[in-house]
């Protein structure tokens, strides 16, 4: 997922880290319990996801760079690519098999499970657990209440409860469309870390076009449409926790999207300002 922040130290951040580490361990115990004692073997994909990205982390750290932020961002880029391809494949497969109208019917989104959707969601759930651990291990977060750790905790809770109860799996697959935008966020961060910061090049300008396009069409619009769909179909939900949890999760995602959009705008304006300053400097010479 998209993230900001660098390593930090201090008592307050240490306390935050201990809290989120404790919640991560509780989550792991819960998943292992479900697999071992309740024979939920389909949840093994969660463990596979976590182990796979931990392995990729080791490969990047061993062969490319030992910088924790570079390693973390590289693994996150791979997750975004894999998840985006998986979501597109699942949606196209279902569209061809059932058609759009049946695909987005309330009963299908809440009670049904599209082919490959369950293991894909498990795999991403495993990634978020890995990523939470990696950021805690190398302190890749900042602030008294690190937003990225809160974001991952909320996702782990929502995803895991849905996987346990086998409900709203398809809704959650739709939310993962945003990983298409995360690809460009990670590419931008890696590009800057590699020292490629000339904003006047055609490649960087193309990157910004794709970044903004994906932000609107792969993140903002899908999440807004999902929220509208939830509100529109609210009366069709039962009395369980599905609707409150879904609305809470989407509210959080939409708030994060606003913050992310502001960060993107400030970064874009800063790079444009650097270009103007460079051009003025060249004219003066």
Protein Blocks (a to p, Z undefined) as FASTA:
>chain_A
ZZeddddedjklmmmmmmmmmmmmmmmmmmmmmmmmnopaklmmmmmmmmmmmmmmmmmm
mmmomcfklmmmmmmmmmmmmmmmmmmmmmmmmmmmnojmlmmgmklmmmmccehklmmm
mmmmmmmmmmmmmmmmnopagdjblfklmmmmmmmmmmmmmmmnopaklmmmmmmmmmmm
mmmmmmmmmmmmnopabfkbmklmmmmmmmmmmmmmmmmmmmmmmmmmmmmmmmmpcfbf
klmmmmmmmmmmmmmmmmmmmmmmmmmmmmmmmmmmmmmmmmmZZ
